[in-house]
Structure formats: C-alpha cells, structure tokens
C-alpha cells in the first residue's frame, strides 16, 4: 500500500505548492502593483494560469514513483 500512497501524496503536495504559488502571485500583484491589477489579474489570465497548472501538473513527474517500488 505504501507503494501507491507515497506517489499520490507527493503529487498532492506538489499540486498544493503550485496552487499557493499562483495565489501568492495574485496577492503580490494586488498589493505591490495595484495600478496593473486589471492587466494581470483578469479572467483570461486566470484561465491561462489554470491551464498551465493543468499542463504542468505533477502527475507525469511523479507517476514514475508508482513503478519504483516493487
């Protein structure tokens, strides 16, 4: 069971890190660049960032860990 739980836990951790990174970027723009919020924090940018998070999801990186444990 540990051979399956460890890769899934690693993928979940990595997805959480990317989510926090995107939220932090949005908060940085809102606080430090308030005049550029409409340019950087709109629905199209959010969709683009969500698609990047889906495209670079941790599954391909960590799926090899499913097969490392015998």
Residue pairs with C-beta under 8 A, 6 or more apart in sequence:
2 69
3 66
3 68
3 69
3 70
4 66
6 65
6 69
7 62
7 63
7 65
7 66
10 58
10 62
10 65
11 57
11 58
11 59
11 62
14 58
14 61
14 62
15 53
15 57
15 58
18 53
18 56
18 58
19 53
22 49
22 53
26 41
29 36
29 37
29 40
29 41
30 37
30 41
33 40
